[in-house]
Amino acid sequence: MSRPVVIAVSLAAALLAGCDLLELDAGEKLAAAREADGRAVGGACRHAGRAIEDCYVLNKRVDKAAIFAGWRDMNDYMRENKLDPIPPQISTQVAAARPGADAKGADEADEPAAEKRVPARGKARDVTGDRSQGG
């Protein structure tokens, strides 16, 4: 073999060996990570004693099949080991009112602009249009 061919073959072998470094299978890793996150959410919901439907509502951005798989696995584990659910320390309303919460994220964009308005400093402003209070 000639020298340029040997160099080209060596370079190709080195590049193929480094494919893992380039993370060409990043899509598969991302899908596996999302599946694992969904299973963790489902398991946590079951451990907290939440119904599967409530878990779906509170975690709209997570894959439902992954949530169910985690919920079911935790349910089996809790039955086998005779574990009681641990009730959540934060109520659903407080968790939903938290900025960036999944349950509020989709609904927040649908609110009318008048409901989001903050009164100016010093004066209370009426956003309903009723001017009888002298505002």
C-alpha positions as CSV (number, residue, x, y, z in Angstrom):
1,M,0.0,0.0,0.0
2,S,1.1,3.5,-0.7
3,R,1.8,5.9,2.1
4,P,-1.3,8.2,1.4
5,V,-3.6,5.2,1.5
6,V,-2.2,4.0,4.9
7,I,-2.6,7.5,6.3
8,A,-6.2,7.8,5.0
9,V,-7.1,4.4,6.5
10,S,-5.5,5.2,9.8
11,L,-7.3,8.6,9.9
12,A,-10.6,6.9,9.1
13,A,-10.1,4.3,11.9
14,A,-9.2,7.0,14.4
15,L,-12.3,9.0,13.5
16,L,-14.6,5.9,13.7
17,A,-13.1,5.1,17.1
18,G,-13.9,8.6,18.3
19,C,-17.6,8.5,17.3
20,D,-18.6,8.1,21.0
21,L,-16.7,11.3,21.7
22,L,-18.9,13.1,19.1
23,E,-22.1,11.8,20.7
24,L,-23.7,10.8,17.5
25,D,-26.3,8.8,19.5
26,A,-27.4,11.9,21.6
27,G,-31.0,11.4,20.6
28,E,-31.1,7.9,22.2
29,K,-29.5,9.2,25.3
30,L,-32.0,12.1,25.5
31,A,-34.9,9.7,25.1
32,A,-33.5,7.4,27.8
33,A,-33.1,10.4,30.1
34,R,-36.7,11.5,29.5
35,E,-37.9,8.0,30.2
36,A,-36.0,7.8,33.4
37,D,-37.3,11.2,34.5
38,G,-40.8,10.2,33.8
39,R,-40.5,7.0,35.7
40,A,-39.0,9.0,38.7
41,V,-41.9,11.4,38.6
42,G,-44.4,8.5,38.5
43,G,-42.7,6.8,41.4
44,A,-42.6,9.9,43.4
45,C,-46.3,10.6,42.8
46,R,-47.2,7.1,44.0
47,H,-45.0,7.3,47.0
48,A,-46.8,10.6,47.8
49,G,-50.2,8.9,47.5
50,R,-51.2,10.9,44.5
51,A,-53.6,9.4,42.0
52,I,-52.2,8.7,38.6
53,E,-54.5,11.3,37.0
54,D,-53.4,14.0,39.4
55,C,-49.8,13.1,38.5
56,Y,-50.6,13.6,34.8
57,V,-52.2,17.0,35.5
58,L,-49.3,18.2,37.7
59,N,-46.7,17.1,35.1
60,K,-48.0,17.9,31.7
61,R,-44.7,18.1,30.0
62,V,-43.6,14.5,31.0
63,D,-44.5,11.5,29.0
64,K,-47.6,9.8,30.4
65,A,-46.4,6.3,29.6
66,A,-43.2,6.9,31.6
67,I,-45.1,8.3,34.5
68,F,-47.4,5.3,34.5
69,A,-44.5,2.9,34.4
70,G,-42.9,4.5,37.4
71,W,-46.1,4.8,39.3
72,R,-46.9,1.1,38.7
73,D,-43.4,0.0,39.7
74,M,-43.5,2.0,42.9
75,N,-47.0,0.7,43.6
76,D,-45.7,-2.9,43.3
77,Y,-42.7,-2.1,45.5
78,M,-44.9,-0.5,48.2
79,R,-47.3,-3.4,48.3
80,E,-44.5,-6.0,48.5
81,N,-42.8,-4.1,51.3
82,K,-46.1,-3.0,53.0
83,L,-45.1,0.7,52.9
84,D,-47.6,3.5,53.4
85,P,-47.7,6.6,51.2
86,I,-46.0,9.7,52.5
87,P,-48.4,12.6,52.1
88,P,-46.9,15.7,50.4
89,Q,-45.9,18.5,52.7
90,I,-46.8,21.2,50.1
91,S,-50.4,21.4,49.0
92,T,-51.3,21.1,45.3
93,Q,-52.5,24.8,45.2
94,V,-49.2,26.1,46.5
95,A,-47.2,23.9,44.1
96,A,-49.3,25.1,41.2
97,A,-48.9,28.7,42.2
98,R,-45.1,28.5,42.2
99,P,-43.4,30.3,39.3
100,G,-42.4,27.9,36.6
101,A,-44.6,25.0,37.8
102,D,-45.8,22.6,35.1
103,A,-49.4,22.9,36.0
104,K,-49.4,26.7,35.6
105,G,-47.0,27.0,32.6
106,A,-49.5,26.3,29.9
107,D,-52.3,28.3,31.4
108,E,-50.3,31.4,32.2
109,A,-50.0,32.4,28.5
110,D,-53.8,32.2,28.1
111,E,-54.5,34.8,30.9
112,P,-55.7,38.2,29.7
113,A,-53.2,41.0,30.0
114,A,-55.6,43.0,32.3
115,E,-55.3,40.2,35.0
116,K,-51.5,40.3,34.9
117,R,-51.3,44.1,35.3
118,V,-49.6,45.3,38.5
119,P,-50.9,48.6,40.1
120,A,-48.7,51.6,39.8
121,R,-46.8,52.7,42.9
122,G,-48.7,55.1,45.1
123,K,-52.1,54.6,43.5
124,A,-54.4,51.6,43.2
125,R,-55.6,51.3,39.7
126,D,-58.9,49.7,38.8
127,V,-58.4,47.3,35.9
128,T,-62.1,46.4,35.5
129,G,-63.0,49.8,34.1
130,D,-65.2,50.9,37.0
131,R,-64.1,54.5,37.8
132,S,-66.6,55.1,40.6
133,Q,-63.9,54.8,43.2
134,G,-62.1,57.9,42.0
135,G,-59.0,55.9,40.7
